[in-house]
Amino acid sequence: MKISRLQRDIIIGTILGDGYIQKTGEKNARLRLEHGAKQKDYLWWKVNNLSQFFQGKPKYLERIHPITNRTYKYWRHQSQSMPYFGKLQKLFYRNGKKIIPDDLESFLTARSLAVWYMDDGGRRKDCHGMFLNTLSYSKTEQTKLQECLVKNFGIETRIHWISDGYRLYIPINSAKSFCKLISPYIIPSMVYKLPYNPVTTESAGVWRKR
């Protein structure tokens, strides 16, 4: 199967973010996409660009959180099972837990970083700083991510502890450069996540989607 650079970048960014690779055999695995109801356009953007990996259409689902009793509304789609995802499962998972590969810098591009941010990133409410929700990764892996972002893009980050884990914080002095780097790949429905206007690089406090 031929895989374009765009498809590879979307897949890598998705795996680093909200994507889940489910092992289905000795060599095969499948990719699961799952996004909240408000991010329907984003999920369809992925599916349309990765159409050769999927069959059928995404499903709308609802589930009740067992603790908060709140209803979670979301869209889900799963790819076909194939060796390509089996290889990625071995690269990004260890003992069933998602990890950061040692050679991440060799295939992390600005576009895959943008997909990762659309999946798992956000802007702080009290300033123009940004963050990547990397709570599932260990502190050692957070350091590995920091080194990769500096080496590949010159982006400085900090490791912040929040209530239930670590996440990468992109401080104000790096946020504008980060926005400039990823904004060409941010789809229209996700631009609200950027703290700076991707065209003028001015503060997005007034124009951003609310």
N, C-alpha and C positions, 0 to 999 in steps of 0.2 A: 504494500500500500504506500503510495506516495503522499507525503505529508508536507504541506507548505510551511514556510517560515512563520506566517501568520497563525496557522493552526497550532504549530508547536508552541509559540509564545502564549497563546490563549490557554493551552493545556497546562503548561508549566506554571503560569500565574494562578490558574484555578487550583492546581494541586497545593501550591503554597498557601492559598487562601481557604475558601470554603469547600473546595472539592474533596471528594472521598473516593479512593480507589479500592474496590472490593475484589479480593482474590476469588477466582471462580474455578481454579484448577491448578495443576502443577506449573503451567506456563501462561495461562490466561488470566485476565482480570478485566473489570469494567469500571468506567468513570461515572460517578453519580453527581449530578448537578442539583443544587437545592437553594432556592432564593425566596425571600419573603414576597408576599403578594404585590407589594409596591414596586418590586424589582422585576416584574414580569418582562418588561422590554429588554432588560439586561440578560435574562436567561435566554430569551428568544434570539438575541444577538449572538450568544454563544452557540446555540443549537444551529442557527442558520450558517454560521461559519464552520461548524464542525459536522455538517450534515452527513458526510460519508460514514461517520461513526455511529449515528443514531438511526433508529427506526421509530415510526409512529410520531406522536406529539406529546409535549410535556403535559403532566397531570396537575390539576389544582387539588390541593389537599388541605385539610384542617385537622389539628390535633389539640387536645387540652393538656396544658402543662400540669403534671401531677402534684406540684407543690403550690404554684401560684393560682392554679385553676383558670388561667387565662387561655383563650383560644388563639393558637398560632396558625395563621393562614399563609400558605406558601405554595410554590410551584416546584415540581421535581421532574427530572428526566434522567434516564440511565442509558449509557452507551451499550453497544454490542460488546460481548466478551471477546477479547482478542489478545495475541501475544504482545503487541505494542504496549498496551496498558499493563500487561504482566511484567514487562521490563521496568516500567516506571514504578510499579508497586514495589519491586525489589530495591529500587534506588531510593525511594522516598519513605519506605516503611521498614521498621525493625520490630519484630515481635508484636505486630499488629498496631504499633504506635507510629504516627507520622514523625519523621525526622528531617533534619537539614543535611543534605549530602555534603561531603567534604569538598567536592569540586563544583559547588553551586555557581561560582563566578564564571565558569566556562560556558554556561548556557543561560544565565540570567540577563535578559536584555531590558531596555527601557520599556518596551511594549509589554513584556511579561510582568515587569514591575507595576505597570499601570493596571493590568488585570488584577494582580494581587491587591493593589490598593482599592480598586473598585469592589473587590470581594470583602476585604477585611480592614480597610483603612477608614480614616475619618479625620475631621478637624476639631480642634478643641473649641469649646464654647466661650472660653474666657480670653482667648488670644488667637493669633494666626498660626499657632503651632499645629502640627499634624501628628498622626500616629498610625502604626500598623498593629492590629491586635494579634500578637504572636504568643498568646497565653499558653498555648499547648506545647511550646518549645521550652527546653531547659535553659538555664542562664548561660551555660556553655554554648548552646546553639544560638542564643541571642548575640553573643559575642562574635560568633562565626558570621552571622548575618550582618552585623555592624561592619566587620572587616570587608565583606563582599561589597557592600554599598559604597564604601570608601574607595576600594580598589577599582570597581567598575564605573562608578559615576561621580566620585568625589563628594558624596553626600554623607555628612556627619550626623550621627544619631546618638541618643542616650537610652539607657535601659532604665525603665521606670517600673516600680512595683505598684500594682493596684490591688484591689481586694482579693483577687484569686489567681494572681500570677504576674509574670513580667510581660511588658509590651515595649515595642520600640517607639520612642518619641522623637519626632523630627522637630527640633527647635526652630524658633522664628528665623534665626540667621541662616538656616538651611532650607526652610519651607518654600521660599520663592524659587530657588534653584530646582527643588524637587518638583514643584508645580510646572515649571518650564520644561522639565525633562519628560514628565508623563502626560501633560495636557494634550499633545497631538493624538493620543490614543484613547482618551476618555470619551465615551459615547455621550450624546446630549443628555440623556436621562440621568446621568451620574455626575454631571458637572457640579451639582450642588455640593459635592464633597470637597471641592477645592476652596481654600481660603483666599486665593488670589485669582483675579480674572485672567484666564489663559491667553487673552489677546493683549491686554494692556499691562498685565502683571500688577495692577493696582489692587488694593484691598477689596475683597469680595463681600464685605459686610453689608453693602446696600443692595447690590444686584443679585446676590445668590438666591437660589430657590429656597423658599421657606416651607 
